[in-house]
């Protein structure tokens, strides 16, 4: 039997040194690339265009291993919390119902 665990959530960042949308976009793109590269997750910028010092990212992560999924979320939280370019305001996420099915070949 194969079980699939899915998490989706949102990350709120405060970027104190951002003075334009270009500044915010540069930092957000760097964060997105880093998360995608290091954790193989889907990330999208859903920030409001008229706010320069705040960013909102949506993300989704899928795994067949619950423990590994939780460890990945903890590692993401640590990485975001240790970045000097921004402050992590909040990282909220929720698990979607698991999907289990027999593997058919």
C-alpha positions in Angstrom: 0.0 0.0 0.0 1.2 3.5 -0.9 0.3 6.4 1.4 0.8 10.0 0.2 1.1 12.9 2.7 0.4 16.4 1.5 1.0 19.8 3.2 0.2 23.2 2.0 0.8 26.5 3.7 1.9 30.1 3.8 5.0 31.9 4.8 4.9 35.6 5.8 8.2 37.6 5.6 9.1 41.1 6.7 11.9 42.6 4.6 13.1 45.7 6.5 15.7 46.8 3.9 13.3 46.7 1.0 12.5 50.1 -0.5 10.9 49.1 -3.7 9.0 46.2 -5.4 12.3 45.4 -7.2 14.1 44.9 -3.8 11.3 42.7 -2.5 11.1 40.7 -5.8 14.9 40.1 -5.6 14.7 38.7 -2.1 11.5 36.7 -2.7 13.0 35.1 -5.8 16.1 34.2 -3.9 14.0 32.6 -1.1 11.8 30.7 -3.7 14.9 29.3 -5.5 16.6 28.3 -2.3 13.5 26.5 -1.0 12.9 24.7 -4.3 16.5 23.7 -4.6 17.1 22.6 -1.0 13.7 21.0 -0.3 12.1 20.2 -3.6 8.8 22.0 -2.8 6.5 24.1 -4.8 6.5 27.8 -3.9 4.6 30.7 -5.3 4.7 34.4 -4.5 1.2 35.7 -3.6 2.3 39.1 -2.2 0.3 42.2 -2.7 2.1 44.4 -5.3 1.7 47.6 -3.3 3.5 46.4 -0.2 7.3 46.6 -0.3 8.4 45.2 3.0 6.2 42.2 3.4 6.0 39.1 1.3 3.6 36.2 1.3 4.6 32.8 -0.2 2.4 29.8 -0.7 3.9 26.4 -0.7 3.0 22.7 -1.1 5.0 19.6 -0.3 4.2 15.9 -0.9 5.9 12.9 0.5 5.3 9.2 1.1 6.9 9.5 4.5 5.2 11.5 7.4 8.3 11.8 9.5 10.4 13.0 6.6 7.7 15.5 5.8 7.8 16.9 9.3 11.6 17.0 9.3 11.5 18.9 6.0 9.0 21.5 7.4 11.3 21.9 10.5 14.3 22.4 8.3 12.5 25.0 6.2 11.5 26.9 9.4 15.1 26.9 10.6 16.4 28.1 7.2 13.9 30.9 7.0 14.5 31.9 10.6 18.3 32.2 10.1 18.3 34.6 7.1 19.6 38.1 7.8 17.8 39.7 4.8 14.3 39.2 6.3 12.4 38.2 9.4 10.1 35.2 9.4 6.8 36.6 10.6 4.8 33.4 10.4 4.9 29.9 8.8 1.5 28.3 8.8 0.7 25.0 7.2 -1.8 22.1 7.4 -1.9 18.5 6.3 -4.4 17.5 3.8 -6.1 14.2 4.2 -3.8 11.3 3.4 -4.3 9.3 0.2 -3.7 5.5 0.4 -3.9 3.1 -2.4 -2.6 -0.2 -3.4 0.3 0.1 -5.7 -0.6 -1.5 -9.1 2.0 -2.5 -11.6 
